[in-house]
């Protein structure tokens, strides 16, 4: 965007290349004195609203940027209305259309006819593993091959064409880079802990329980149930993590915090996190949590009249465990 054109159409399946365009538009609007940025997406992203935005006159002395993000959902009528508006684009306005996937040929022609540019970013050739490793390096981390394989396998696919959702993959890479730090080698264990799969939410749920964050714990449990996770799976994941935390607490309070990593067999950064979580807690918290898990286990196996979801909710809300049936 060095020499600005009046309009840009950015589309294709390589979200790793499309996303930086959004960032550049925002950065340019913030950098330029007097510039303004209007972002149209979701319910505001109609042909009528975009046509009105790009032809609107303003008293501002700076350049206007209009970002129409997500136009792959447009119908023919939306495209027709915007294409008709582009010839009337004011000289101080730059419009950027973004489509993840296909874009209308009619809109391509209208953008080119008004002096704009069309950029298509096709999906990467070869494996997404190599794609993920390349973008990881750009973010300053070294992603091992088996870790990249695992990360790619966890990313959901588009419902229609079964394409990998690259924007989700990029967000996960950014999360890994922020957590691990620049220059870090990221292995399979780290990916399994930090990616936004059900397993990662299990870790988050256990953290919330250990830290006593009831609101977050209940929210995470609801998300796990909505995505269809089995109650027994939730139970065992919580049990494993709380037992690990209890062991770490015992080591810390006996002056052996340096043994947490080797005893729990976790990466060093995970050991540091667990130590920071448990060092100021009372041991009774773990006893109570394990009692509540026992109650949940009893309910899951049909030992009480209450359903397992209700017992889990009571547990996370901090209610006292019920009395087991004889």
C-alpha positions in Angstrom: 0.0 0.0 0.0 3.0 2.3 -0.6 1.4 4.1 -3.6 -2.3 4.1 -2.6 -5.0 3.0 -5.0 -8.6 4.0 -4.5 -9.7 0.4 -3.9 -8.3 -3.0 -3.1 -10.0 -6.4 -3.3 -8.2 -9.0 -1.2 -9.4 -12.6 -1.4 -8.4 -16.2 -1.3 -7.8 -19.1 1.0 -4.4 -18.2 2.5 -5.5 -16.3 5.6 -1.9 -16.0 6.7 -1.4 -13.5 3.9 -4.9 -11.9 4.0 -4.8 -11.1 7.7 -1.8 -8.7 7.5 -3.8 -6.6 5.0 -6.3 -5.9 7.8 -3.4 -4.9 10.1 -1.8 -2.7 7.5 -5.0 -0.8 6.9 -5.5 -0.2 10.6 -1.9 0.8 11.1 -1.9 3.2 8.3 -5.1 4.9 9.5 -3.6 5.3 13.0 -0.3 6.6 11.6 -1.6 9.3 9.2 -2.6 12.6 10.8 -6.3 13.3 10.5 -7.1 9.9 8.9 -10.2 7.9 9.8 -11.1 4.2 9.6 -14.5 2.8 9.3 -14.8 -1.0 9.6 -17.9 -2.7 8.2 -18.5 -6.4 9.1 -21.2 -8.8 10.2 -24.7 -7.1 10.2 -23.2 -3.8 9.0 -21.7 -5.5 6.0 -24.4 -5.0 3.4 -24.1 -3.7 -0.1 -26.2 -0.6 0.8 -24.1 0.2 4.0 -20.8 -0.2 2.1 -22.0 1.9 -0.8 -23.1 4.6 1.5 -19.8 4.5 3.4 -17.5 4.7 0.4 -19.4 7.6 -1.3 -20.0 9.6 1.9 -18.6 13.1 2.0 -16.8 14.2 5.2 -15.5 17.4 6.7 -12.4 15.6 7.9 -9.1 17.0 6.5 -7.5 13.5 6.3 -7.9 10.4 4.3 -10.8 8.1 4.9 -10.3 4.3 5.0 -13.2 1.9 4.7 -12.6 -1.8 5.4 -15.4 -4.1 4.2 -14.4 -7.3 5.9 -16.1 -10.6 5.1 -17.7 -9.9 1.7 -17.5 -13.6 0.7 -21.1 -13.8 2.1 -22.4 -11.1 -0.3 -25.2 -11.9 -2.7 -25.4 -10.6 -6.3 -27.5 -7.6 -5.2 -24.9 -6.5 -2.7 -22.1 -6.7 -5.3 -24.2 -4.8 -7.8 -24.9 -1.9 -5.4 -21.2 -1.5 -4.4 -20.0 -1.9 -8.0 -22.3 1.0 -9.0 -21.0 3.1 -6.2 -17.3 2.7 -6.9 -17.0 5.2 -9.8 -18.2 7.9 -7.4 -15.5 7.2 -4.8 -14.2 10.5 -3.4 -10.5 11.3 -4.0 -9.7 11.1 -0.2 -11.3 7.7 0.3 -9.6 4.3 0.1 -11.8 1.2 0.3 -10.4 -2.3 1.1 -12.6 -5.3 0.4 -11.7 -8.6 2.2 -13.1 -12.0 1.3 -11.9 -15.3 2.8 -12.5 -17.7 -0.1 -14.1 -16.7 -3.4 -14.8 -13.2 -4.6 -17.2 -11.9 -7.2 -15.8 -11.4 -10.7 -18.2 -8.4 -11.1 -16.6 -6.8 -8.1 -13.1 -7.6 -9.4 -13.9 -5.7 -12.6 -15.4 -2.8 -10.8 -12.3 -2.4 -8.5 -10.0 -2.5 -11.5 -12.1 -0.1 -13.5 -11.9 2.5 -10.8 -8.1 2.2 -10.7 -7.9 -0.3 -7.9 -6.0 -3.5 -7.4 -7.1 -7.1 -7.0 -5.0 -9.6 -5.0 -5.7 -13.3 -4.7 -3.9 -15.4 -2.1 -4.2 -19.1 -3.0 -3.9 -21.8 -0.4 -0.3 -22.9 0.3 1.1 -25.7 -1.8 2.2 -28.8 0.1 1.5 -29.6 3.7 0.1 -27.2 6.3 2.8 -28.5 8.6 5.4 -26.6 6.6 3.1 -23.6 6.4 2.7 -23.5 10.2 6.5 -23.9 10.7 7.2 -21.0 8.3 4.8 -18.6 10.0 6.0 -19.7 13.4 9.5 -18.7 12.4 8.1 -15.3 11.3 6.7 -14.9 14.8 10.1 -15.7 16.3 9.6 -19.3 17.5 10.9 -22.7 16.2 8.0 -25.1 15.9 9.1 -28.7 15.9 7.6 -30.9 13.1 5.6 -33.2 15.4 4.3 -30.1 17.2 3.2 -28.5 13.9 1.5 -31.8 12.9 -0.4 -31.8 16.1 -1.4 -28.2 15.9 -2.7 -28.6 12.3 -4.7 -31.6 13.3 -6.5 -29.6 16.0 -7.6 -26.8 13.8 -11.3 -27.1 12.5 -12.1 -27.3 8.8 -14.5 -25.3 6.7 -17.8 -27.0 6.6 -18.2 -26.8 2.8 -14.8 -27.4 1.3 -13.1 -29.0 4.4 -10.4 -26.3 4.1 -8.3 -25.7 7.2 -9.2 -22.4 8.9 -5.9 -20.6 8.6 -7.0 -17.6 10.6 -7.6 -20.0 13.6 -4.2 -21.6 13.0 -2.5 -18.1 12.9 -4.2 -17.2 16.2 -2.9 -20.4 17.8 0.6 -19.7 16.5 0.5 -16.2 17.9 -0.7 -17.6 21.3 2.3 -20.0 21.3 4.7 -17.2 20.4 3.4 -14.9 23.2 3.5 -17.7 25.8 6.8 -19.3 24.8 8.7 -16.1 24.0 10.9 -15.1 21.1 13.7 -17.6 20.2 12.0 -20.5 22.0 11.8 -24.0 20.6 8.2 -25.2 20.8 7.6 -28.9 21.2 4.7 -31.2 21.2 4.0 -30.9 24.9 3.7 -27.2 24.7 1.3 -27.4 21.7 -0.9 -29.9 23.6 -1.1 -27.6 26.6 -1.8 -24.3 24.9 -3.9 -24.9 21.8 -7.6 -24.2 22.0 -8.8 -27.8 21.9 -11.0 -29.5 24.4 -7.8 -30.7 26.2 -6.6 -27.1 26.5 -9.9 -26.1 28.0 -9.6 -29.0 30.5 -6.3 -27.4 31.7 -8.0 -24.0 31.9 -10.9 -25.5 33.8 -8.6 -27.1 36.3 -6.6 -23.8 36.7 -9.9 -22.0 37.5 -10.9 -24.6 40.1 -7.4 -24.5 41.7 -7.4 -20.7 41.7 -11.0 -20.5 43.1 -12.3 -18.5 40.0 -15.8 -19.8 40.1 -17.2 -17.7 37.2 -14.5 -18.7 34.8 -14.7 -22.4 35.9 -18.5 -22.5 35.2 -18.1 -20.7 31.9 -15.4 -23.2 30.7 -17.4 -26.2 31.9 -20.4 -24.9 29.8 -18.2 -24.6 26.7 -16.9 -28.1 27.2 -20.4 -29.5 27.6 -21.6 -27.6 24.5 -18.9 -29.1 22.4 -20.0 -32.5 23.5 -17.2 -33.5 25.9 -18.1 -36.6 27.9 -18.6 -36.0 31.6 -16.3 -38.8 32.6 -13.6 -37.2 30.4 -14.0 -33.9 32.2 -13.9 -35.7 35.6 -10.6 -37.5 34.8 -9.0 -34.4 33.4 -9.9 -32.4 36.5 -8.7 -35.2 38.7 -5.3 -35.5 37.0 -4.7 -31.7 37.2 -5.8 -31.2 40.7 -3.7 -34.2 41.9 -0.7 -32.6 40.1 -1.4 -29.4 41.8 -1.7 -31.1 45.2 1.7 -32.9 44.6 3.3 -29.6 43.6 1.9 -27.9 46.7 3.4 -30.6 48.9 6.8 -30.3 47.3 6.8 -26.5 47.6 5.8 -26.6 51.2 8.5 -29.1 52.0 11.2 -26.9 50.4 11.5 -29.1 47.3 10.0 -26.8 44.6 12.9 -27.6 42.4 11.6 -31.1 42.0 8.2 -30.2 40.6 9.2 -30.5 37.0 10.8 -33.9 37.4 8.1 -35.3 39.7 5.2 -34.1 37.5 7.1 -34.7 34.2 6.0 -31.5 32.7 7.8 -28.7 30.7 9.7 -26.2 32.9 7.3 -23.3 32.1 4.4 -25.5 33.2 6.1 -26.4 36.4 6.7 -22.6 37.1 3.1 -21.9 36.5 1.9 -24.6 38.8 4.3 -23.5 41.6 3.0 -19.9 41.3 -0.6 -21.1 41.5 -0.2 -23.3 44.6 2.5 -21.7 46.7 0.1 -19.5 48.6 -2.8 -21.9 48.9 -3.9 -24.0 51.8 -3.7 -27.7 51.6 -7.3 -28.0 52.6 -8.4 -26.6 49.2 -7.1 -29.7 47.4 -8.7 -32.1 49.9 -12.1 -30.3 49.3 -11.6 -30.3 45.5 -10.9 -34.1 45.6 -14.0 -34.7 47.8 -16.1 -32.8 45.2 -14.6 -34.8 42.4 -15.5 -38.0 44.3 -19.0 -36.7 44.5 -19.0 -36.0 40.8 -17.6 -39.5 40.1 -20.3 -41.1 42.2 -23.0 -39.1 40.4 -21.6 -40.0 36.9 -21.8 -43.6 37.8 -25.4 -43.3 38.9 -24.9 -43.3 42.6 -27.1 -40.3 43.3 -30.5 -39.0 42.2 -28.9 -35.8 40.8 -27.6 -35.7 37.3 -23.9 -35.3 36.7 -24.3 -31.8 35.1 -26.0 -30.5 38.2 -23.3 -32.0 40.4 -20.6 -30.5 38.3 -22.3 -27.1 38.5 -22.6 -27.3 42.3 -18.9 -28.3 42.5 -17.7 -25.4 40.4 -20.0 -23.0 42.3 -18.3 -24.1 45.5 -21.3 -25.9 47.0 -20.8 -28.5 49.7 -20.7 -32.1 48.4 -23.8 -34.1 49.0 -24.1 -37.3 51.0 -23.6 -40.4 49.1 -26.3 -42.9 48.9 -25.8 -46.1 50.8 
